[in-house]
Amino acid sequence: MTLLIVIIALALIFDYINGFHDAANSIATIVSTKVLTPFQAVIWAAFFNVIAYFIFTDHNVANTIAKTVHKDVITLPVILAGLIAAIIWNLLTWWFGIPSSSSHTLIGGFAGAAIAHAGFHSIEIDKITKTLMFIFIAPLMGMIIAAYISIVTIMHNIWLKLLIIIISVALSVTFIPFNSIIKWGLVISSGIFMVSYLINHFQNPPSAFKTGNMYKRLQLLSSAAFSIGHGGNDAQKVMGIISAALVANGNIASLSEMPNWVPIACYTAIGVGTMSGGWRIVKTMGTRITKVTPLEGVSAETAGAITLFMTEKMGIPVSTTHTITGSIIGVGATKRLSAVRWGVTVNLLWAWILTIPVSAVMAAVIFYIIKLFL
């Protein structure tokens, strides 16, 4: 029982670290465009991290994380080793200002400890493969959607712009199986955007200053949406780990019996972590990849939110870091390819690729050390 309590405590500590490590994902653009001060931004993001508890009720991502390793080989030492490795890697990358994936370090740690315990047959290859694929697919989705939103937003023909938005939203709510809350949120948000575009179009005389202020106000909405996606995806990953520990300890039989305190604790921990901020990574995300204006911030955050909502519905534990990075690159590339600092981007890509294998090796070593004492 003592080991279970230690694991739950470490899982919530990881969730807290995830919050301040990934705070940059939610607030980098809104801080760099000076829409909010850093303090205001973390409060704003943390609030919507927690609001995600009431929106993502299917727990698809938590279910995927819990089933990354075969149920019969999951033990408390395996989970403990995976958590310790994930915490170490998160703190290292935070210290050096590298926006790596908290999601992937958790998956890598969990899988590495399981392999050390029972061999390669202990992991669910299909779930690991999907996760590895979305290291590249998620940022690509964010990049394409962000570029599309940017191009539509800067269109001069207001009626064509509104028509494209209406068609895009109609197709999304019809063919993507979002829950009713997300569907209504998408419809209402798009309505706010369209009304804003209309008011801006018919203002007399046209004013660049008023247009800039409009995009700053819209960025509050887009950053809130991305923070909801961040909370919904990342808190669920820790929910999956804690549930796996409860199953391994015999407290519950399956994820479907997850106690209510687990999601409440996880969403609270990530919200508090986000409030702590991750300023080292904010600088990388907000200024080093490309210079971001309020208009581009709206496009990047909206694209990131849509990507996170879609992947959560598919139950794929993607990285919010990768997603928003791809989105920022997308808006930068619509100006010109040289607007993106590709050297920084390549360095980030290496960090993404190395996260899972490095975390796995660390977890395997830690597992062997733990076995010496248990």
Buried (B, 14 or more C-beta within 10 A) or exposed (E): EEBBEBBBEBBBBBBBBBBBBBBBBBBBBBBBBEBBEBEEBBBBBBBBBBBBBEBBEBBBBBBBBBBBBEEEBBBBBBBBBBBBBBBBBBEBBBEEBBBBBBBBBBBBBBBBBBBBBBEEEBBBEEBBEBBBEBBBBBBBBBBBBBBBBBBBBEEEEBEEBBEBBEEBBEEBBEEBEBBEEBBEBBEEBBEEBBEBBBEBBEEEEEEEEEBEBBBBEBBBBBBBBBBBBBBBBBBBBBBBBBBBBBBBBEEBEEBEEBEEEBBBBBBBBBBBBBBBBBBBBBBBBBBBBBBBBBBBBBBBBBBBBBBBBBBBBBBBBBBBBBBBBBBBBBBBBBBEEEBBBBEBBEEBBEBBBBBBEBBBBBBBBBBEEBEEEE
